[in-house]
């Protein structure tokens, strides 16, 4: 019998075939990081040249690094820059235009205030009317004694001339919002016609506004009446003089243009 040949056990080797795709992957990642760095540090032309070089070295056919179509062209960059400049110019023009309109508005309201103040002086109404111009509005304040009998909202016949004079002056601002507001003191009203100061102040504002709007040159759509009752006093209700100041009708022309950086105030004469 022949002797069986005895073989020494062989040492098994690990499968290293995975190293090839792994090394390719690392190479591609390295190339990608280089390209990303180049994108942040060079212009479009240089990036295209680098992209072509990497494509030739790392692949065949269509290059995986051909990103040039995603980059903005010089033409598009120039167009974006021009659009941005045009927008900035338009914004500046708008600001200048608004500043000019605000200046003109200020001059017009100062002129109207002087006209009103002159009318008040000429007609001996200094104790019954006053005007105030601030950053938001021009306000004409009329004492209730100049317009109404006590506890009534009916405008006195002799006061209609005052309403006519004010309405004629308001024609200078046909496109401006005008608010007519009624105010009272805090003394409870006690008559059969009105249940509260709210009702009285509401009717007084509404009746005076209707007389203003008898002027056909005024646009009713620009007018609003408001009732404040006793809740917006301008003086103390603890004295008769203070209560008399609080009983009033205000006609306010609301500004369209305001300059918040400049609090404009025209003092009463």
Secondary structure, DSSP 4 states (H G I P E B T S, - for coil): -PPPPPPPPPPPPPP-THHHHHHHHHHHHHHHHHHHHHHHHS-HHHHHHHHHHHHHHH-SSS-TT--GGGSPPHHHHHHHHHHHHHHHHHHHHHHHHHHHHHHHHHHHHHHHHHHHHHHHHHTT-TTTEEEEE-SSEEEEEEEGGGTB-TT--SBPGGGHHHHHHHHHHHGGGTTS-EEEEEE--SSPP-SSS-SSHHHHHHHHHHHHHHHHTTSTTS-GGGEEEEE-TTSS-SS-TTSHHHHHHHSEEEEEEEPS---TTS---B---
